[in-house]
Amino acid sequence: MSRTFLATLHFDGTGFVGWQRQAAGRSVQAEFERVLDRLFSRRTVTHAAGRTDAGVHAEGLGVSFPAPERWAADALHRALNALLPRDCWVASVHLMQSGFHARKSAISRRYRYDIGTDPASASPFRRPFEWALGRPLDLASLRAAATLLQGQHDFQAFAAKGEPKPHYRCRVEVARWVERPWSRGVSFHVEADRFLHHMVRMLVGTMVDVGLNRRPLSDIDMLLGSGDNQRTSPPAPAHGLYFVRASYPLELFEGESESSRPPESERPNSGERREESGSDEGNARRQAGFAATRDREARHA
C-alpha cells in the first residue's frame, strides 16, 4: 500500500535543464526521483505543478509522489533534505487525499519575475537570479500593461510554438508590477489558472519594451487579439523567473486536525487577497488554496 504526499520544493535553476527529466542534462525531476528511489528501494514517479524551463528557479513548486504506507510526512521531510543536492530544498511535506496530483489538482499557479534596473544588478551575486537590465523602466507604463492582462484572454501570441492545443485561454487573477526594496528594480507577479509554454517570459519581454518606450501600450491589446507570436517581443531571460507557488483546495490535505494542514506562513495573505481581488468568490478560492513560501515572496517584492 502507498499514500500520496505533496512536497513544496525550492531550487536554484542555474544548473538544471528544467524540472522535467530530459534525455540529456541534469533535471530537477531526475534528482528528486533519485532520492525517492533510494528511500523506497523502488522506482517512484513524481508530478510537479508546472514544468519550468532551463534556468528558471522555484520557491514553492508542488511535487506529488506515492510513498510506502510506513512513511510519515515529517520523516519524509527530513530524509529528502538530507539527501537532495544543495541546490534543492524541501520547505514542507503534507499527506494528501488519494488521487491528488500536483498539476491536475492545482486551482492556480503563481510566478514572479525579477528585474534589476540599477547598475549593481550586474553583480555576480545578483545576475544569475534576475534580469540585469541596468536601466530605468517606466513603472506607470508597466502597470498599465499588466492591467490589460487581467481576466480571461487568448494568450496564443505569448506562447512558444509547439504542439497545437485545444485552446490558449488562461484566466489571469493577478498581474501587477511592484518596486523591489532598496531601489533594486521591479518585480512582476502573475497568478492564473494555467500558463502556456514561455508565456510569462514573453509577457515580461513585451511589457519591458513598453516600459522602455520601444513599443506603445496599445500593442498589448493588439497582441492579445492577434493569436500570432511573430510580433511579440523576445522572451525575458529565464534566470529572472521564479515559480512561487501552486494553490490547492484545503480539503485535499489529509486529516481534519489543524496540525495536518499547511501552516499559516504557507497560506495566502488576507491583506493581499483583498488588494488583488474584489470578488468574494476569488477571495474564497485563494483562502482555500495552499500557498507555499508567502513570506519569501513578500521579502522579494
N, C-alpha and C positions, 0 to 999 in steps of 0.2 A: 504494500500500500504506500501511496505517496500523498503529500499535501502540497498545495501551491503557495509560494511566497513571493512577495514583492520587495526587491531591494532598490533603494534610492542611491544611484551611483553618481559620483563626481569623477571626472577625468580631465587631464590635460591632453588635448587632442594633438599636440605638436608631433608626437611620434607615432601616430596612428593613421591608417588609411580610412578611418571612419569606424562607426560601430560595427557594421556588417562584415562577417567573415568573407575574405577575398581569396582568390587563387594565389595571389602574391601580395606580400606586405603584411604588416602587423595590424591586426584589428582588435578593437576592444572586446567584441564578442568572443573571439578565439581565446583571449586572455582570461575572460570571466569563465568561460566553459571549461578551460583547462583546470582552473581551481576547483570547480564543482566536480569534474570527473575524478579529481584526486580525493576530494572529500567523501564522495559517494561510491567510489570504485565502480562507476558505470558511466556510460555516455549520457550526458544531460544537455538538452537543447534549451536555449533561453530565447526570450522575446523581449524586445525593447519598445518603448513608447514611440520612438522615432529612429530613423536611420540617418545619422549625422554623416556629413562629408569629411574627407581628409582634412585635418587641421582644426575642425570645429571642436569646441570644448563643451563640457556638461557640468552643471551644478545641481542636477536633480533628475537624471534620466531614470525613469522607471523601468526596471528589468524584472520580468516574471520567470519563474522556473519551478519545476517539481523537485521535491526533496523527500527522502525516506521519512516515514512517519515518526521515527525516533528523534528527529532533529527539531529543536525549538528555535524560535526566531532569535533570541539573544545569543545562543551558541553559534548559529549561522553568522550572525553579525561579527562576532569575534573572529571566527575562523576565516571568513572572507578577507577581513582587513589584515590578518596575519599572513595571508598567502598571496594576495594580489600584488602586482608590481607597484612601485612607489608613485607612478603617475595615475593611479586609480585609488579611490577610497569610497567606502560604503557608509552613507550617513545613517541609514536605518534599514531594518528588515521587518516586514509585517506578514503575518499569516493571513491569507486571503480565502474567500469563498471558493468552492470548487467551480471550475470553469473560468476563473479570472484570467485575463490576457492583457498584458501591459499595453499593447497597442489597441486592440479591439474594444477594451473596456474603458478607455480614456474618453472623457467628455470634452476635454480641451487640452491644448498644449501651449506653453509659453516659451518664447525665445527673447534674448536680449542681444543687441549689437552695440559694441563699444567703439567709439571713435575718439582718437586723441587729436585735438586741434592745436595744442601747444608744442613748442619745439622739443620739450622733454619726452614727448611720445616716441621719439626715435631711440630712447634709451633701450639697451638690451634687456632691461628688466620689465619693460612695458611692450615693446614692439611685438613679441610673439603672442600677445594676449589682447591686442586691439588694432584697429586700423590707424596707423601712424600717419594721419593726413597732414598734420603740421600746419594747417592754415584755418582761418576762421570760417564758420558757416553761419548763414542767416537762420537763426533759430525760429523766427516767426514763419519763414517760408517752409521750414521742415515741419513745423506743427500744422500748418495749413494743409500740407500734402498728406500728412498722416490722417487728418480728419476725413479726407476723401476716401480712405481705405476702409473705414468702419462700416459694418453691416455685411450683407451678403453680396458678393460680386463674382464674376467670372475672372479668374486670375491667370488665364492661359498666357497672356502677354508677359507674365512674370514667372514663368516656369520653363525649365530646361526642356528641350525637345527630347522625346523618347517614345516609349510605347504609348499608343493612344489610350486615353482614359474615358470612362463613361461620361464624366463631366469634370469641369475645372472650377466648380463653385466652392467657395470657402466662406464661412461666416466669421468675420473678424470682430471680436468683442472688445479688444483693447488694442489701440495703436497710438502711441504717444512718444514724443521726444522729451527728454529731461536733461538738465545740465548735471554733469558729474561734479563731485566735490573738488575743491582746490583748483578750479579752473582747468581741469584736465580734459575738457571736451564735452561730448554729449553721448547719450545712450538712447537707443530706440527699443522700446518694449512693445511686444506684439503677442497677442493671445488669440487663438482661433480654434475652431472645431477640427480643422485639418490644415495641413500645409503641403504644397506641391514641391517637387524637387527644385532646389535653388531659389525658392520663392522669396524667402526673407532676404537673402543676399542681393537678389535682383531688385527688390523693393528699395533696399537701402542704397544701392548704387544709383538708382534713378532719383531718389529723393535727395541724395547728396549733390547730384548735378543741379537740381532745383535750388538747393541751399547755396551753391556756388554761382548761381545766376547763369548757368550754362544752358538751361532749358526752362521754359515757362511752367508755372504751376498747372496750367490747363492741360499739359501733357499727361498728367496722372489720369484724368478722366478720359482723355483720348486713348490711352493705352488700355485702360480697363474695358473700353468698348471695342477695341480692335481685335483682340484674340490673337495677335501676332507679336512674337517677341523680337522681331527683327529691328524694331525701333526703340527697344528698351535699352537703357544704359547697361554697360558691362556690370556683372555682379561684383559686389563688395568682396574683399578678401575673406577667405574662410576663417582665418585666425581671430577675427573680431567677434565671431558669433558664438553664443552660448545657448545650449538647451537648458532652460531654467527649471521647468517642472512639467509634469503631466498631472491632470486633476481627475480624480475618480470619486464616484459616489461612496459615501461612508458605509453604506450597507454592504459593500463588497469586502470590507475588512471583517475578518472572522472574529466572533465573540461580541458580547454586549457590554463587557466591562470597559471602563474608561482606560484601563491600562493596556487594552488591546488596540486602542485607537491611536492614530498619529498624534504626537504631542502638539500643543498649541503653536510652537515655533514652526511647524510644518503644515499649518493650515493658512488659508487666505487671511490677510489682514482686513478687519472690518472697515477701517477707515479708507483703505484703498478701494475696497469693493464699492463703497458709497460714491467715491470720486469717479470711478471708471464706468459705472453703470447706473442709470436712473431707474431701471426696471426691477420690480420685486422678483420677477422670475429669474433674471440674470443673477441677482444677488443670492437667491436661494440655491441656484446651481453651484455657484462658486463656494458658498458656505458649506455645501455638502461635499465639495471636492477635496482631494488630498493635495496639498501644496508643499512641495519639497523645498527646503532651504530658503524660505521667505526672508529671513534675517540677512542672509548673504546678499540677496538681490538688493535689499534696502541700502546696504553699505556701498554697493556699486552704483546706485542710482545717482 
